[in-house]
Amino acid sequence: MTLLERQKRFLDLEETRLLKRAAEWHPERTLPQLSISALSGLSRVEGLDFATAVLHDRLLRTPAQAEFTARLESLDSDAGSQIDLIGIVPGAFYRQHKHTGADGKRILEIARLMGVPTELIPVKSFGALTQNARLIVKWLEARRCRRIVLVSLSKGSTDVKQALGLPDSQATFANVQAWVNFSGIVQGTPLVSWLKARPWRHFWVRWMLRLQGHSPATINELAWGEDAPLTSWPALPAGMRLVHVYGFPMRRHLCHQWATRAYERLESLGPNDGGGVLLGDMNQLPGIICPIWGADHYMIPAWDALPLLRDIVLASLQPAKLPQASLSAPNPSRQPAIKSRV
């Protein structure tokens, strides 16, 4: 079963009709043609929910997704025995705002279902990318003899991406079997531009960060756009499998109290996950992309997603039938992005 087929029993009539209409919409329009500008235009004509459904449909049609679906259908019950440890890279403010799930509590539950030990990698709560990247490297170097899966959340995924760009990362990540990215802000977020366009709000946020002991400069590191540092990708270790898991919500799927605000701030740019991630950026990601229909950035949909998320982690451990390069999204290293209009 595809990712969507696993969720069909949770869909209502409106969602079923929307997804069917999206599947029938211009089948010749493939994923590489769904740029952010194209999705933004489609949103203005057909609505944001429809554009989200079209992107979701085209992602599920890629050869990479078909190969990953085959792995989901033939899961090895002993896949968890192939690793010794799951390292959780938490999201921003995971110590202050545990209600967001940034502390990795749900990942701990997934690991419990898999029977695999876990450790929370002690990165700074809103640390600079290079600072947190070095902490990840230090943690990995102390566990060189263990087979590890990294599971990162939101900004934590950005920290892992930064760590992969540090010198000797190939050796540092040599024992990392897989990296599973949940809702990672790995291409940056237009929310930075949105914030900077509002000087008083920007001043207040920076003041609050200083008051809490964080560096306001970290905001700039999360910038989005064609000239932003997060646009390009470092070389990935040959033996490390990479799986991205992103929520694809309709407006009414937004369940977290913060999701609606973020969603509305970015809606002029097209589909987003309610947490700062533009879903049109999926074209730029190397590895496998697993779109989760009905979930927002915080991955707590109305249905119980835990078994599916566990299976995605397990499937990431199974050897791919195609080389990693073949499983990547089109042109993953660098692709022009429109500048933020938010």
Number of C-alpha atoms within 10 A of each C-alpha: 10 15 18 17 9 10 17 12 9 14 15 9 7 8 18 13 12 15 21 13 14 21 17 11 13 10 11 8 11 15 21 15 12 20 22 21 17 14 24 20 17 19 20 14 11 10 15 24 20 22 25 27 23 28 23 24 23 18 23 20 14 17 16 22 22 15 15 24 19 15 21 21 12 10 17 15 9 9 16 19 14 15 18 16 21 23 23 24 29 28 30 21 17 21 14 12 13 14 12 20 18 26 23 21 16 15 25 19 14 20 19 13 13 18 13 16 13 20 13 16 20 13 23 20 21 23 21 20 22 17 15 24 24 17 19 23 18 13 17 21 14 10 13 15 11 14 17 23 25 24 25 27 29 25 26 34 26 26 29 27 23 22 24 22 16 15 9 11 17 18 12 22 24 17 21 24 22 26 25 25 27 25 25 26 27 26 25 25 23 22 22 19 19 15 17 14 12 10 10 11 12 17 14 11 15 18 15 14 17 12 10 11 12 18 16 19 12 16 21 15 18 23 22 26 18 16 13 17 15 22 22 18 19 14 13 19 20 12 16 20 24 23 25 22 21 26 27 27 28 22 20 9 20 25 20 18 9 14 19 18 14 18 25 13 17 24 19 19 26 25 32 29 30 30 24 23 28 23 22 24 21 25 22 24 24 24 23 26 25 24 23 21 24 25 23 27 31 24 26 20 20 12 12 11 15 17 10 16 19 17 18 22 26 23 24 24 24 20 13 16 12 11 12 20 14 14 24 23 22 17 12 18 15 15 16 13 18 14 15 18 10 15
